[in-house]
Amino acid sequence: MLRYIVERISDGKFLELELPITVSGAGRKLGGAGSFSGEIAPIFDVYKYAGSDALIDPLATYIHEDADGVIRGSWIVTRTEFEGAIWRIEGQGFSSFFSGRPYEGEYRGVKVDPIAVARHVAEHAQNMTSADIGVKVVGSSSLRVGTDSDTQLAAAEAVLKEAKRARTENTKARTSKTKTKQALTKSHEVSRCDYQSIAGDIEGSSRGVAGAPEGEGTGRTDRCSADGPQQRGTGREDCAGREEGRPQACQ
């Protein structure tokens, strides 16, 4: 004997054990939600449920197909509509309840049982207000899914970022050392130029005392400039123009 049982989802109360419905479709689908459709007539049977707690409400009622004590299918009522004296009822399988519902939780699994994942999703969806339809995912499997590739990628990116930062810091340090070295070298060159200028003045004065005639230069050519020290003259370039009787100043 085939009969259709009506159950209220919220409290599990059976509203009708033999629903007088003419079923036009009661299918099941592998890997998806099956569908149900039928209509209640005549008008007397429709009015039996109107205004009572036995009213079949969409998304609040189950319809079970029972064949000699064996439940062969269950559907959530998704639509009810009156067409004159006929009450049309439609339903979908359990999985349709979860279709299109947003997941607002957080879950991370590495090498986890996919059935455990489905159980978590089902529990999360039914934790919302007035959303508990009594679906419980049970069992387990030996299959494992999920990898930590995203974690490894994040770690690799962090290492790369740190290496780039270290290279930047090293470049800055080398640049700073180079600038400091250049500044010290320039300071040293200027100091040497000053020293050579003073030494040249002393040397020229000494030669003038040794017998250079009045008005005659010392023969020193000062080549220090802002561009750094250059080779100075020794004073010997003036010897050719001196008189032969005064060689001591050119020694």
Secondary structure as GFF3:
##gff-version 3
##sequence-region A 1 251
A	DSSP	beta_strand	2	8	.	.	.	ID=ss1
A	DSSP	beta_strand	14	16	.	.	.	ID=ss2
A	DSSP	beta_strand	22	26	.	.	.	ID=ss3
A	DSSP	beta_strand	35	40	.	.	.	ID=ss4
A	DSSP	alpha_helix	43	49	.	.	.	ID=ss5
A	DSSP	beta_strand	61	67	.	.	.	ID=ss6
A	DSSP	beta_strand	70	83	.	.	.	ID=ss7
A	DSSP	beta_strand	86	92	.	.	.	ID=ss8
A	DSSP	three_ten_helix	94	97	.	.	.	ID=ss9
A	DSSP	alpha_helix	114	126	.	.	.	ID=ss10
A	DSSP	alpha_helix	149	209	.	.	.	ID=ss11
A	DSSP	three_ten_helix	236	241	.	.	.	ID=ss12
A	DSSP	three_ten_helix	247	250	.	.	.	ID=ss13
###
